[in-house]
Structures are given as C-alpha cells and as structure tokens.
Amino acid sequence: MIKQLVTLGAVLSIAGAVQATELPQQAYLNLDTAQQLANAALTQCASDGYNVSVSVVDASGVTRVQIRADKAGPHTLESSRKKAYTSASMGRATADFAALIKKMPEVAGLRDMDPNILILGGGLPLSVADQKIGGIGVGGAPGGHLDQACAQAAIDKVLGEK
C-alpha cells in the first residue's frame, strides 16, 4: 500500500509540474486586425484606380473578412478568398507558385491539390513575430502583380512588415 501511495504521489507530482509549465503564446489573427488589413488593401487599390475584392483568412484558411468594392466583378470575391487561402495554407506568395509552375511544369499538380487553391498573383501570407497567422488575397486589378501590391501595402501599413 505504501509503495502504491509513493507511486501515486510521484505521478501527481509529475502532473503538477506539467500543468505548471507554460505553453508558448501562439499569435492569431483577431477580427480587428483582419478588418484593418482588408480595408487598407481595398483603399490602396481604390487609390490606384482598381475595383477589387479583398479576403483575409486565419492560419487555418477560414475567412475572417471579405469585402468587395462597389464596381468589382462578382468573380473577384472567390478569387480573393482562394488567393488568401492558398497563401495561408502554403505560407508563400501565390505569385511564387505561378512562377514555379512556369519554370517547372512538372509541379503543375499543385493547382489540383485542393479545390480552394488558386495560383494567381495577389495572395500573401500573414505572419507576426515569425508565426503564421493567415493570408490576404486581392482580386480584380488588371494583373496579379497589382493585386499583390495592394495586399503588400496593407501588410506594411497594418503589420509593419516589409
């Protein structure tokens, strides 16, 4: 009986030590930041003369915010969401994958990995203190590089990353 109590005491002692250990803080994308990012990208594109849609997703690819300029095409909502999802999921700019497929056609299967993947310029990953928090996607400017410029301007303004 004493041996069992000593063993139980050791187990409880270990359990207490585990509970006392602090887990590292995980950065996340809160709604306020997501809204700021979307508004900043939409404002940048509007000032450049482009009617776009902007989507911001969290690290799991779940849409946090989606907005569409008054005269943006209806297809831009889905393209911006898929660009945001792709960049959050894969952790890179969507334009990087387009360039990679052009250079190495054998990796074109990336397009078919998931129905939410869209490999066109305009999606950028979001991170804070080297922790992935999501992605932003812009769709509707006359070129993926212009969509990406609006997304980057939003990141620079809201998150202060370059």
Helices and strands as residue ranges (DSSP letters): H 2-20, H 31-47, E 53-58, E 63-68, H 75-90, H 94-103, G 105-112, E 123-128, E 131-139, H 144-158
